[in-house]
């Protein structure tokens, strides 16, 4: 037994149940390099102390009756080298049937394993190869195919070993057999295109390579095949071919000139239209550059445009230039050009479309001359000519408008004509007359200048009608401001003389009536007081004196109003605005003389003014306005009523408001409160005024370029407002 084991062709060892060697083969000793070790009787684990727990578990299971084997197992030796083993462990029993030990055998299959690994790697590579790969035998049977082959043709590995006719049909099999025979006979590879159709009937294009193939075992007479699906690229090439053909047709038969120009400016390709345009043959053109064809005055600009295109700073351009005809004539052209690049971004050539615009340029020059003549007349005529569209937008106006209005012509064109009427109603009047009569002659309107000044104009105009529709208005106008001012001055002079007489009579009437009555009343009270002084109770005397004081105070107020009114009428009041006037202080000063009136009627006055508020104004005028409005509020407020004075400010103006809880003002009287005709009514306690105060207030507010108005409801009180613009 030991002798048989010793001469075993494989590394073999027999151990007992304690893993002690009973016999070993010579191959075991040499394979594991154990020549100088006495093995018999020694433990296997003592000889191989590095053995892993994995092996110990395998040995234990075998000694329990479970035999095991592995055809290709990785094993690392103590020196770090790695080998692959084919091993087997089998138990044996003694005469009593008990397990007496086991036999271990192993074989170095490292070399074979490398082949397997290479085959695995090859298979992995082929499974991920993007083309179809297959190997056919000389009998046209399929020997091998990769994953792409199966997936593309919707097959499985069950086709291995089958004939081509079974897999692809007789037609394809016959063609394949012919090509395979040629490869095997010549020993040379071939390549060809093949077309098929997919399940939906769409064409599929393949580039196929066939070559003689011999496997690692030396088996020959086989043909290797590789096919790539080039459907997309083929279809793309077809589209490119069609596109090229279409481009060629469009290029050659275009009615405008076309050219392909190299980056250095030489003509590479020209069409017949360009040749006819410039008088050269195609051969002559291809020998020339753009620079030679271009008019000398346009060469610098043309070169700059080509450089911008080639550098990529612009993608395309369109510009006008001049070429020189073969006979020397100037040819005006408009060029649309773009630069084409290859896939690396290198400029290939310019594509230029060239249109002859020489006739258009001649017409433009003629029109320019005609326009110049028309413009000379248009710009030098004294009257102003204009046109507006159907929406009243100015579409044309002669430059002479600037002389009369201060507006530049370009600042008027495109604007609504209503922007230039001083009074919008004039626009409505002239349009109504045009709609009624179709034209107007010597129609007077009032316009405003750039500086917002009033100008009178006499207009002659007509409607422009096309197809029954009004499409525009056109006409002329003449400045008649000087004439109008002379007429107005004469009328104003007559009005002033008439009004002066009226004001004189009115002043005399006021002095005779409004001043005489209170003075006469005061004199009567004085006579009574002096005549009965000794017999009159001191308290009665005090009442008389207080009454006299009130009469004189009222008379003084009347006199101040009369004097202010008279000054206004005679233009004797000088407007003297001052800066940084404290609004609160001004109000307090204004109310000093009228607070006793409020106290007498037990009227509460509230004042609401923002702190530190100031303005630029004539303080004397504003004091008069505030005093008059507040006095009126007290006058028409019953006993124990309320009067408030509030001031608010915005960026543009300061707003004053005087409100009372008085009797209110009838609506028909609100419209005439601030007129030039005196308007007066007795107060709640019989107080009487001159009726001049509100007119005076309106005049003083107007001098500040402000506004004044009133709001009232009968029985609910009244509110008087006025605004003073903020200083700019």
C-alpha positions as CSV (number, residue, x, y, z in Angstrom):
1,X,0.0,0.0,0.0
2,X,2.7,2.4,1.0
3,X,4.6,1.5,-2.2
4,X,1.5,2.2,-4.3
5,X,1.0,5.5,-2.7
6,X,4.7,6.4,-3.1
7,X,4.6,6.0,-6.9
8,X,1.3,7.8,-7.3
9,X,1.5,10.3,-10.2
10,X,-0.3,12.9,-8.1
11,X,0.8,14.5,-4.8
12,X,-1.0,12.1,-2.4
13,X,-0.9,11.5,1.4
14,X,-2.8,9.3,3.9
15,X,-3.4,10.4,7.5
16,X,-5.1,8.7,10.5
17,X,-7.9,10.3,12.5
18,X,-5.4,12.4,14.4
19,X,-4.0,13.8,11.1
20,X,-0.7,11.9,11.5
21,X,0.9,10.8,8.2
22,X,0.6,7.1,7.5
23,X,1.9,7.2,3.9
24,X,2.9,9.9,1.3
25,X,3.8,9.8,-2.4
26,X,7.0,11.0,-3.8
27,X,5.1,13.7,-5.7
28,X,3.7,15.0,-2.3
29,X,7.2,15.4,-0.9
30,X,8.6,17.1,-4.0
31,X,5.4,19.2,-4.6
32,X,5.4,20.6,-1.1
33,X,9.3,20.7,-0.9
34,X,9.4,18.3,2.2
35,X,12.5,16.3,1.2
36,X,14.4,16.9,4.5
37,X,11.5,16.2,6.8
38,X,10.6,12.9,8.4
39,X,6.8,12.8,7.7
40,X,5.5,9.4,8.8
41,X,4.0,9.6,12.2
42,X,4.2,13.4,12.2
43,X,1.0,15.6,12.3
44,X,0.0,17.2,9.1
45,X,-0.6,20.5,11.1
46,X,2.9,20.4,12.5
47,X,4.3,20.1,9.0
48,X,2.0,22.9,7.7
49,X,1.6,25.3,10.8
50,X,0.3,28.0,8.5
51,X,-2.7,26.0,7.4
52,X,-6.0,27.9,7.8
53,X,-9.0,27.1,9.9
54,X,-10.9,26.5,6.6
55,X,-8.7,23.5,5.8
56,X,-9.0,22.2,9.4
57,X,-12.8,22.3,9.1
58,X,-12.6,20.4,5.8
59,X,-10.5,17.7,7.3
60,X,-12.8,17.4,10.4
61,X,-15.9,17.0,8.2
62,X,-14.1,14.4,6.0
63,X,-13.1,12.4,9.1
64,X,-16.8,12.5,10.0
65,X,-17.6,10.9,6.6
66,X,-18.1,14.0,4.3
67,X,-15.7,13.8,1.3
68,X,-14.9,17.1,-0.6
69,X,-13.1,18.3,-3.7
70,X,-12.4,21.5,-5.6
71,X,-11.2,21.6,-9.2
72,X,-9.6,25.1,-8.9
73,X,-8.8,26.5,-5.5
74,X,-6.5,29.4,-4.7
75,X,-3.6,28.5,-2.3
76,X,-1.0,30.9,-0.9
77,X,2.3,29.4,0.4
78,X,4.4,30.6,3.3
79,X,6.8,32.3,0.9
80,X,3.9,34.4,-0.5
81,X,3.5,32.7,-3.8
82,X,0.1,31.8,-5.0
83,X,-0.9,28.6,-6.7
84,X,-4.2,27.1,-7.8
85,X,-4.9,23.5,-6.7
86,X,-7.2,20.8,-7.8
87,X,-7.7,18.8,-4.6
88,X,-9.8,16.0,-3.1
89,X,-10.1,14.4,0.4
90,X,-11.7,11.0,0.9
91,X,-12.2,9.0,4.2
92,X,-11.5,5.3,4.5
93,X,-12.7,2.7,7.0
94,X,-11.1,-0.2,8.9
95,X,-12.3,-3.8,8.9
96,X,-14.9,-2.9,11.5
97,X,-16.4,-0.2,9.3
98,X,-15.2,2.7,11.4
99,X,-13.5,5.7,9.8
100,X,-9.8,5.1,10.2
101,X,-8.4,8.2,8.3
102,X,-8.4,10.0,5.0
103,X,-6.6,10.2,1.8
104,X,-5.6,13.7,0.5
105,X,-4.6,14.3,-3.1
106,X,-3.8,17.6,-4.9
107,X,-2.7,18.8,-8.3
108,X,-1.2,22.1,-9.4
109,X,-3.5,23.5,-12.0
110,X,-2.1,27.0,-12.0
111,X,-1.2,26.9,-15.7
112,X,-4.6,25.6,-16.6
113,X,-6.2,28.2,-14.3
114,X,-4.4,31.0,-16.2
115,X,-6.0,29.8,-19.4
116,X,-9.4,29.7,-17.8
117,X,-8.9,33.2,-16.4
118,X,-7.9,34.4,-19.9
119,X,-10.9,32.7,-21.4
120,X,-13.1,34.4,-18.8
121,X,-11.6,37.7,-19.4
122,X,-12.1,37.2,-23.2
123,X,-15.7,36.2,-22.6
124,X,-16.2,39.3,-20.4
125,X,-14.6,41.5,-23.1
126,X,-16.7,40.0,-25.8
127,X,-19.9,40.3,-23.9
128,X,-19.3,44.1,-23.6
129,X,-18.0,44.5,-27.1
130,X,-20.3,46.9,-29.0
131,X,-20.4,44.9,-32.2
132,X,-21.8,41.5,-33.2
133,X,-19.1,38.7,-33.0
134,X,-19.5,35.1,-34.0
135,X,-17.4,32.1,-35.2
136,X,-18.6,29.7,-37.9
137,X,-17.2,26.3,-38.8
138,X,-16.3,25.1,-42.3
139,X,-19.7,23.4,-42.3
140,X,-21.5,26.7,-41.7
141,X,-22.4,25.8,-38.1
142,X,-22.3,28.4,-35.4
143,X,-19.5,27.8,-33.0
144,X,-19.5,30.9,-30.8
145,X,-21.5,34.2,-30.5
146,X,-21.3,37.1,-28.1
147,X,-24.0,38.8,-26.1
148,X,-24.5,41.6,-28.7
149,X,-25.1,39.0,-31.4
150,X,-27.9,37.3,-29.3
151,X,-29.5,40.6,-28.2
152,X,-29.4,42.3,-31.7
153,X,-30.8,39.2,-33.5
154,X,-33.2,38.3,-30.6
155,X,-31.5,34.8,-30.3
156,X,-30.3,32.6,-27.4
157,X,-27.2,30.4,-27.0
158,X,-29.4,27.4,-28.1
159,X,-28.4,28.3,-31.6
160,X,-24.8,27.2,-31.0
161,X,-24.1,24.2,-33.2
162,X,-26.9,24.9,-35.6
163,X,-26.4,25.6,-39.3
164,X,-26.7,29.1,-40.8
165,X,-29.7,28.1,-42.8
166,X,-31.6,27.1,-39.7
167,X,-30.8,30.4,-38.0
168,X,-31.0,33.0,-40.8
169,X,-32.7,31.2,-43.7
170,X,-31.4,29.9,-47.0
171,X,-30.7,33.2,-48.8
172,X,-28.5,34.7,-46.0
173,X,-26.9,31.3,-45.3
174,X,-25.9,30.8,-49.0
175,X,-24.3,34.3,-49.2
176,X,-22.5,33.6,-45.9
177,X,-21.2,30.3,-47.1
178,X,-19.9,31.9,-50.2
179,X,-18.0,34.5,-48.3
180,X,-16.7,32.0,-45.6
181,X,-15.4,29.7,-48.4
182,X,-13.6,32.6,-49.9
183,X,-12.0,33.5,-46.6
184,X,-10.9,29.8,-45.9
185,X,-9.6,29.3,-49.5
186,X,-7.6,32.5,-49.7
187,X,-6.6,32.8,-46.0
188,X,-7.4,36.6,-46.3
189,X,-10.0,38.6,-44.5
190,X,-12.7,40.5,-46.3
191,X,-15.1,43.4,-45.4
192,X,-18.4,44.3,-46.9
193,X,-21.8,46.0,-46.3
194,X,-24.9,44.1,-45.6
195,X,-28.5,45.4,-45.3
196,X,-31.4,43.8,-43.4
197,X,-34.7,44.9,-41.9
198,X,-35.7,44.9,-38.2
199,X,-39.0,43.6,-36.8
200,X,-40.8,46.8,-37.8
201,X,-39.5,46.6,-41.3
202,X,-36.9,49.5,-41.0
203,X,-33.7,49.1,-42.9
204,X,-30.6,48.2,-40.8
205,X,-27.0,48.6,-42.2
206,X,-24.0,46.6,-41.0
207,X,-20.3,46.8,-41.7
208,X,-19.0,43.2,-41.5
209,X,-15.4,41.9,-41.3
210,X,-14.6,38.2,-41.9
211,X,-11.2,36.5,-41.2
212,X,-9.7,33.0,-40.8
213,X,-9.8,31.8,-37.2
214,X,-7.9,29.1,-35.3
215,X,-8.6,28.5,-31.6
216,X,-6.2,27.8,-28.7
217,X,-6.5,24.1,-29.3
218,X,-5.3,24.5,-32.9
219,X,-8.7,23.8,-34.4
220,X,-8.8,25.6,-37.7
221,X,-11.2,25.8,-40.7
222,X,-13.3,28.4,-38.9
223,X,-14.3,31.9,-39.8
224,X,-14.4,34.8,-37.3
225,X,-16.9,37.5,-38.0
226,X,-17.4,41.0,-36.6
227,X,-20.3,43.2,-37.6
228,X,-21.0,46.9,-36.6
229,X,-24.4,48.5,-36.8
230,X,-23.8,51.6,-38.9
231,X,-27.5,52.4,-39.5
232,X,-27.4,55.8,-37.8
233,X,-24.2,56.9,-39.5
234,X,-25.4,55.5,-42.9
235,X,-28.8,57.4,-42.6
236,X,-26.9,60.5,-41.5
237,X,-24.6,60.2,-44.4
238,X,-27.6,59.8,-46.7
239,X,-29.0,63.0,-45.2
240,X,-25.7,64.8,-45.6
241,X,-25.5,63.6,-49.2
242,X,-29.1,64.9,-49.9
243,X,-28.2,68.1,-48.1
244,X,-25.1,68.5,-50.2
245,X,-27.1,67.8,-53.3
246,X,-29.7,70.3,-52.3
247,X,-27.1,72.9,-51.4
248,X,-25.3,72.3,-54.7
249,X,-28.6,72.8,-56.6
250,X,-29.5,75.9,-54.6
251,X,-25.9,77.2,-55.0
252,X,-25.7,76.7,-58.7
253,X,-29.2,77.9,-59.6
254,X,-29.6,80.7,-57.1
255,X,-30.8,84.0,-58.6
256,X,-28.4,85.9,-56.3
257,X,-24.6,85.5,-56.3
258,X,-23.1,82.9,-53.9
259,X,-19.5,82.1,-53.1
260,X,-17.4,80.0,-50.8
261,X,-14.4,82.0,-49.7
262,X,-11.3,80.6,-47.9
263,X,-10.2,82.3,-44.6
264,X,-7.4,84.1,-46.5
265,X,-10.1,85.7,-48.8
266,X,-9.6,83.6,-52.0
267,X,-12.7,82.5,-53.9
268,X,-13.0,78.7,-53.8
269,X,-16.4,78.3,-55.4
270,X,-18.7,80.7,-57.2
271,X,-22.1,80.3,-58.9
272,X,-23.2,81.5,-62.3
273,X,-25.2,84.5,-60.9
274,X,-22.1,86.0,-59.3
275,X,-20.0,85.4,-62.5
276,X,-22.7,87.3,-64.6
277,X,-22.9,90.0,-61.9
278,X,-19.2,90.8,-62.1
279,X,-18.5,89.8,-65.8
280,X,-15.9,87.1,-65.0
281,X,-15.9,83.4,-65.9
282,X,-15.9,80.9,-63.1
283,X,-12.2,80.0,-63.8
284,X,-11.2,83.7,-63.7
285,X,-13.1,84.2,-60.4
286,X,-11.4,81.2,-58.7
287,X,-8.0,82.8,-59.5
288,X,-9.0,86.0,-57.7
289,X,-9.5,87.2,-54.1
290,X,-12.2,89.2,-52.5
291,X,-9.7,92.0,-52.0
292,X,-9.1,92.3,-55.8
293,X,-12.8,92.5,-56.6
294,X,-13.6,95.1,-53.9
295,X,-13.7,98.8,-54.6
296,X,-10.5,100.4,-53.1
297,X,-12.5,102.6,-50.7
298,X,-14.3,99.6,-49.2
299,X,-11.4,97.2,-48.9
300,X,-10.4,98.2,-45.4
301,X,-13.9,97.8,-44.0
302,X,-14.4,94.5,-45.9
303,X,-11.1,93.0,-44.5
304,X,-12.2,94.0,-41.0
305,X,-15.5,92.2,-41.3
306,X,-13.8,89.0,-42.6
307,X,-11.4,89.1,-39.6
308,X,-14.3,89.4,-37.2
309,X,-16.0,86.4,-38.7
310,X,-12.8,84.2,-38.8
311,X,-12.0,85.1,-35.2
312,X,-15.4,84.1,-34.0
313,X,-16.2,87.5,-32.5
314,X,-19.4,87.6,-34.7
315,X,-21.3,84.6,-36.1
316,X,-22.8,86.3,-39.1
317,X,-23.0,89.7,-40.7
318,X,-24.9,91.7,-43.4
319,X,-23.4,94.8,-45.0
320,X,-23.3,96.8,-48.1
321,X,-20.1,97.3,-50.2
322,X,-19.0,98.0,-53.8
323,X,-17.4,95.5,-56.2
324,X,-15.7,96.4,-59.4
325,X,-17.1,94.8,-62.6
326,X,-14.6,93.4,-65.2
327,X,-15.4,96.5,-67.3
328,X,-14.6,98.8,-64.4
329,X,-18.2,99.7,-63.5
330,X,-19.1,100.0,-59.8
331,X,-21.5,97.2,-58.6
332,X,-23.3,97.9,-55.3
333,X,-24.0,94.7,-53.4
334,X,-25.5,93.7,-50.1
335,X,-23.6,90.7,-48.6
336,X,-24.9,88.2,-46.0
337,X,-21.9,86.2,-44.8
338,X,-21.2,83.5,-42.2
339,X,-18.1,81.5,-41.3
340,X,-18.2,77.7,-41.2
341,X,-15.8,75.7,-38.9
342,X,-14.7,72.1,-38.7
343,X,-15.2,70.0,-35.5
344,X,-12.0,71.4,-34.0
345,X,-13.2,75.0,-34.4
346,X,-10.8,75.8,-37.3
347,X,-12.3,78.2,-39.9
348,X,-13.1,76.4,-43.1
349,X,-14.6,79.0,-45.4
350,X,-17.0,81.9,-45.6
351,X,-20.4,81.3,-47.1
352,X,-21.5,84.5,-48.8
353,X,-24.8,85.5,-50.4
354,X,-24.4,88.5,-52.7
355,X,-27.2,90.5,-54.1
356,X,-26.8,93.2,-56.7
357,X,-28.4,96.4,-55.4
358,X,-26.9,98.8,-58.0
359,X,-30.3,99.8,-59.4
360,X,-31.7,100.3,-56.0
361,X,-28.8,102.6,-55.1
362,X,-29.4,104.6,-58.2
363,X,-33.0,105.0,-57.3
364,X,-32.0,105.9,-53.7
365,X,-29.7,108.6,-55.1
366,X,-32.4,110.1,-57.2
367,X,-34.8,110.1,-54.3
368,X,-32.1,111.7,-52.2
369,X,-31.7,114.5,-54.6
370,X,-35.5,114.9,-54.8
371,X,-35.7,114.8,-51.0
372,X,-32.9,117.4,-50.8
373,X,-34.9,119.8,-53.0
374,X,-38.1,119.2,-51.1
375,X,-36.2,119.6,-47.8
376,X,-34.8,122.9,-48.9
377,X,-38.3,124.2,-49.5
378,X,-39.7,122.5,-46.5
379,X,-37.1,123.9,-44.1
380,X,-37.0,127.5,-45.4
381,X,-40.7,128.2,-45.7
382,X,-42.0,130.5,-42.9
383,X,-45.3,128.8,-42.3
384,X,-45.3,125.5,-40.4
385,X,-46.4,122.4,-42.3
386,X,-47.5,119.4,-40.4
387,X,-49.2,115.9,-40.7
388,X,-50.9,113.8,-38.0
389,X,-52.2,110.3,-38.3
390,X,-55.8,109.3,-37.5
391,X,-55.0,109.0,-33.8
392,X,-53.6,112.6,-33.6
393,X,-49.9,111.5,-33.5
394,X,-47.6,114.0,-35.2
395,X,-45.9,112.1,-38.1
396,X,-44.3,115.1,-39.8
397,X,-43.7,118.8,-39.2
398,X,-41.4,121.4,-40.8
399,X,-38.2,122.5,-38.9
400,X,-39.6,126.1,-38.8
401,X,-41.6,124.9,-35.7
402,X,-38.5,125.3,-33.6
403,X,-38.4,129.0,-34.4
404,X,-41.9,129.6,-33.1
405,X,-42.3,127.0,-30.3
406,X,-38.8,126.2,-29.1
407,X,-39.4,122.5,-29.7
408,X,-37.0,120.7,-31.8
409,X,-38.6,118.9,-34.7
410,X,-37.6,115.4,-33.5
411,X,-39.1,116.2,-30.0
412,X,-42.5,116.7,-31.6
413,X,-42.7,113.8,-34.2
414,X,-44.3,110.8,-32.5
415,X,-46.0,112.8,-29.8
416,X,-49.8,113.4,-29.5
417,X,-50.8,116.7,-30.9
418,X,-52.8,117.4,-27.8
419,X,-49.5,117.8,-25.9
420,X,-49.0,121.1,-27.7
421,X,-52.4,122.8,-27.2
422,X,-52.5,125.4,-24.5
423,X,-56.2,124.7,-24.0
424,X,-57.3,121.1,-25.0
425,X,-60.7,122.5,-25.9
426,X,-59.2,124.2,-29.0
427,X,-58.2,120.7,-30.3
428,X,-61.8,119.6,-29.9
429,X,-63.1,122.6,-31.7
430,X,-60.9,122.3,-34.7
431,X,-61.6,118.5,-35.0
432,X,-65.3,119.1,-34.8
433,X,-65.0,121.7,-37.6
434,X,-62.9,119.3,-39.7
435,X,-65.4,116.5,-39.3
436,X,-68.2,118.7,-40.3
437,X,-66.6,120.6,-43.2
438,X,-63.6,118.4,-44.2
439,X,-61.3,121.5,-43.9
440,X,-60.7,124.7,-41.9
441,X,-59.4,128.0,-43.1
442,X,-57.9,130.7,-40.8
443,X,-59.0,128.7,-37.7
444,X,-57.5,130.3,-34.6
445,X,-56.1,128.0,-31.9
446,X,-53.9,128.5,-28.8
447,X,-50.7,126.5,-28.6
448,X,-47.9,126.4,-26.0
449,X,-44.2,126.7,-26.4
450,X,-41.4,124.6,-24.9
451,X,-41.3,127.2,-22.1
452,X,-45.1,126.8,-21.6
453,X,-45.8,130.2,-23.1
454,X,-49.0,130.9,-25.0
455,X,-48.9,131.3,-28.8
456,X,-51.8,132.0,-31.1
457,X,-51.8,130.3,-34.5
458,X,-54.0,130.5,-37.6
459,X,-54.5,127.0,-39.0
460,X,-55.5,125.9,-42.5
461,X,-56.0,122.1,-42.5
462,X,-57.8,119.3,-44.2
463,X,-58.7,115.6,-43.6
464,X,-56.8,113.0,-45.7
465,X,-59.3,110.4,-46.8
466,X,-58.4,107.0,-48.4
467,X,-61.0,104.4,-49.3
468,X,-63.6,106.4,-47.4
469,X,-61.6,106.4,-44.2
470,X,-59.8,109.3,-42.5
471,X,-56.1,108.3,-42.4
472,X,-54.5,111.6,-41.5
473,X,-54.7,115.3,-41.1
474,X,-52.4,117.8,-42.8
475,X,-52.1,121.5,-43.0
476,X,-50.2,124.6,-42.3
477,X,-50.2,127.2,-39.5
478,X,-48.9,130.7,-39.0
479,X,-48.0,132.4,-35.8
480,X,-50.4,135.3,-35.2
481,X,-49.4,135.9,-31.6
482,X,-48.1,139.4,-32.1
483,X,-51.3,140.4,-33.9
484,X,-53.4,138.7,-31.3
485,X,-51.6,140.4,-28.5
486,X,-52.2,143.8,-30.0
487,X,-55.9,143.0,-30.3
488,X,-56.0,141.7,-26.8
489,X,-54.0,144.7,-25.5
490,X,-56.7,147.1,-27.0
491,X,-59.5,145.0,-25.5
492,X,-57.7,144.8,-22.2
493,X,-57.1,148.6,-22.2
494,X,-60.8,149.2,-22.7
495,X,-61.7,146.7,-20.0
496,X,-59.2,148.2,-17.6
497,X,-60.7,151.7,-18.1
498,X,-64.2,150.3,-17.6
499,X,-63.2,148.3,-14.6
500,X,-61.2,151.2,-13.1
501,X,-64.3,153.3,-13.1
502,X,-66.3,150.5,-11.6
503,X,-63.7,150.0,-8.9
504,X,-63.6,153.6,-8.1
505,X,-67.3,153.7,-7.7
506,X,-67.3,150.5,-5.6
507,X,-64.5,151.9,-3.3
508,X,-66.4,155.1,-2.7
509,X,-69.6,153.1,-2.0
510,X,-67.8,150.9,0.5
511,X,-66.1,153.8,2.3
512,X,-69.4,155.7,2.4
513,X,-71.4,152.8,3.7
514,X,-69.3,150.2,5.5
515,X,-67.0,152.6,7.3
516,X,-69.5,155.4,8.0
517,X,-72.0,153.1,9.8
518,X,-69.7,151.6,12.5
519,X,-68.0,155.0,13.1
520,X,-71.4,156.7,13.5
521,X,-72.5,153.9,15.9
522,X,-69.4,154.4,18.0
523,X,-69.9,158.2,18.2
524,X,-73.5,157.7,19.4
525,X,-72.3,155.4,22.2
526,X,-69.7,158.0,23.2
527,X,-72.3,160.7,23.3
528,X,-74.6,158.5,25.5
529,X,-71.7,157.6,27.8
530,X,-70.6,161.2,28.2
531,X,-74.1,162.7,28.6
532,X,-75.1,160.3,31.4
533,X,-71.7,159.7,32.8
534,X,-72.5,160.9,36.3
535,X,-75.8,158.9,36.6
536,X,-74.7,155.8,34.8
537,X,-73.6,152.7,36.6
538,X,-69.9,152.0,36.1
539,X,-70.7,148.5,34.8
540,X,-72.9,150.0,32.1
541,X,-70.1,152.4,31.2
542,X,-67.8,149.4,30.9
543,X,-70.3,147.7,28.6
544,X,-70.5,150.9,26.5
545,X,-66.8,151.1,26.2
546,X,-66.5,147.4,25.3
547,X,-69.1,147.9,22.6
548,X,-67.2,150.9,21.3
549,X,-64.0,148.9,21.3
550,X,-65.7,146.1,19.3
551,X,-67.1,148.6,16.8
552,X,-63.6,150.2,16.3
553,X,-62.0,146.8,16.0
554,X,-64.4,145.7,13.3
555,X,-63.9,149.1,11.7
556,X,-60.1,148.6,11.7
557,X,-60.5,145.1,10.2
558,X,-62.8,146.6,7.5
559,X,-60.3,149.3,6.8
560,X,-57.4,146.8,6.5
561,X,-59.4,144.7,4.0
562,X,-60.4,147.8,2.1
563,X,-56.8,149.0,1.9
564,X,-55.5,145.5,0.8
565,X,-58.3,145.2,-1.7
566,X,-57.6,148.7,-3.1
567,X,-53.9,148.0,-3.4
568,X,-54.6,144.8,-5.3
569,X,-57.0,146.6,-7.7
570,X,-54.4,149.3,-8.3
571,X,-51.5,146.7,-8.6
572,X,-49.8,148.4,-5.6
573,X,-49.2,145.2,-3.6
574,X,-45.6,143.9,-4.1
575,X,-45.1,140.1,-3.9
576,X,-42.0,139.6,-1.6
577,X,-41.5,135.9,-0.8
578,X,-39.0,135.1,1.9
579,X,-37.2,131.8,2.7
580,X,-37.5,129.6,5.7
581,X,-40.7,131.1,7.2
582,X,-41.8,129.3,10.3
583,X,-45.3,128.1,9.6
584,X,-46.4,127.8,13.3
585,X,-45.1,131.3,14.2
586,X,-46.8,132.8,11.1
587,X,-50.2,131.2,12.1
588,X,-49.9,132.4,15.7
589,X,-49.2,135.9,14.6
590,X,-52.2,135.8,12.2
591,X,-54.6,134.7,14.9
592,X,-53.7,137.3,17.5
593,X,-56.2,139.9,16.4
594,X,-59.1,137.5,16.0
595,X,-58.8,135.3,19.1
596,X,-61.0,137.8,21.1
597,X,-63.8,137.2,18.6
598,X,-63.5,133.4,19.2
599,X,-63.4,133.9,23.0
600,X,-66.5,136.1,22.9
601,X,-68.4,133.3,21.1
602,X,-66.8,130.6,23.3
603,X,-65.4,128.9,20.1
604,X,-62.5,126.5,20.6
605,X,-59.7,126.8,18.0
606,X,-57.3,123.8,17.5
607,X,-54.1,124.1,15.5
608,X,-52.2,121.1,14.1
609,X,-48.9,122.0,12.4
610,X,-45.8,119.7,11.9
611,X,-42.9,120.8,14.0
612,X,-40.1,122.8,12.3
613,X,-42.2,123.1,9.2
614,X,-41.1,126.1,7.1
615,X,-41.8,127.4,3.6
616,X,-40.8,130.1,1.1
617,X,-43.6,132.7,0.8
618,X,-44.8,136.2,1.3
619,X,-45.6,136.0,5.0
620,X,-47.7,139.2,5.0
621,X,-49.9,137.8,2.3
622,X,-50.3,134.4,3.9
623,X,-51.1,136.0,7.3
624,X,-53.9,137.9,5.6
625,X,-55.2,134.7,4.0
626,X,-55.1,132.8,7.3
627,X,-56.7,135.6,9.2
628,X,-59.5,136.1,6.7
629,X,-60.4,132.4,6.5
630,X,-60.2,131.9,10.3
631,X,-62.3,135.0,10.9
632,X,-64.9,133.8,8.5
633,X,-65.0,130.4,10.2
634,X,-65.6,132.2,13.6
635,X,-68.1,134.5,12.0
636,X,-70.3,131.6,10.7
637,X,-69.9,129.2,13.7
638,X,-72.5,129.4,16.5
639,X,-71.7,129.8,20.2
640,X,-69.5,127.1,21.6
641,X,-68.6,125.8,18.2
642,X,-65.3,124.5,16.9
643,X,-62.7,125.8,14.4
644,X,-59.6,123.8,13.4
645,X,-56.5,124.9,11.4
646,X,-54.3,122.0,10.1
647,X,-51.2,122.0,7.9
648,X,-49.8,119.0,6.0
649,X,-46.8,118.8,3.7
650,X,-45.7,116.7,0.7
651,X,-42.7,116.9,-1.5
652,X,-44.5,119.2,-3.9
653,X,-46.7,121.5,-1.7
654,X,-47.9,122.5,1.7
655,X,-51.7,122.3,2.3
656,X,-53.6,124.5,4.7
657,X,-57.1,123.6,5.9
658,X,-59.5,125.8,8.0
659,X,-62.6,123.8,9.1
660,X,-65.6,125.0,11.2
661,X,-68.7,123.5,12.6
662,X,-70.8,126.4,11.4
663,X,-74.0,126.8,9.3
664,X,-72.5,125.8,6.0
665,X,-72.7,127.4,2.5
666,X,-75.3,126.8,-0.1
667,X,-74.0,124.9,-3.2
668,X,-75.0,127.7,-5.6
669,X,-72.8,130.1,-3.6
670,X,-69.7,127.9,-3.5
671,X,-68.9,128.7,-7.2
672,X,-68.8,132.5,-6.7
673,X,-67.0,132.6,-3.3
674,X,-63.6,133.6,-4.8
675,X,-64.8,135.8,-7.6
676,X,-64.1,139.5,-8.1
677,X,-67.6,140.5,-7.1
678,X,-67.9,141.2,-3.3
679,X,-70.0,138.6,-1.6
680,X,-71.1,139.0,2.0
681,X,-73.5,137.5,4.5
682,X,-74.2,138.2,8.2
683,X,-72.6,135.9,10.8
684,X,-74.4,133.9,13.5
685,X,-74.3,136.9,15.8
686,X,-75.1,139.5,13.2
687,X,-71.4,140.1,12.2
688,X,-70.9,141.8,8.9
689,X,-67.9,142.1,6.6
690,X,-67.0,143.9,3.4
691,X,-67.3,140.7,1.2
692,X,-63.8,141.4,-0.1
693,X,-61.9,138.9,2.0
694,X,-62.2,135.7,-0.1
695,X,-61.4,137.5,-3.3
696,X,-58.4,138.9,-1.7
697,X,-57.4,135.4,-0.4
698,X,-57.7,134.0,-3.9
699,X,-55.5,136.7,-5.4
700,X,-52.8,136.2,-2.7
701,X,-52.8,132.4,-3.1
702,X,-52.6,132.8,-6.9
703,X,-49.5,135.0,-6.6
704,X,-47.8,132.0,-4.9
705,X,-48.9,129.8,-7.8
706,X,-51.1,127.9,-5.4
707,X,-54.8,126.9,-5.4
708,X,-57.7,127.7,-3.1
709,X,-61.1,126.0,-2.8
710,X,-64.0,125.3,-0.4
711,X,-66.2,122.3,0.5
712,X,-69.4,122.6,2.5
713,X,-72.7,121.1,3.4
714,X,-75.6,123.0,4.9
715,X,-75.8,122.4,8.7
716,X,-72.5,120.4,8.7
717,X,-69.9,123.3,8.5
718,X,-67.4,124.4,5.9
719,X,-63.8,123.6,5.0
720,X,-61.5,126.0,3.2
721,X,-58.3,124.7,1.6
722,X,-55.3,126.4,-0.1
723,X,-51.9,125.1,-1.2
724,X,-48.5,126.7,-1.5
725,X,-45.9,125.0,-3.7
726,X,-42.7,123.8,-2.1
727,X,-39.5,125.7,-3.0
728,X,-37.5,123.8,-5.7
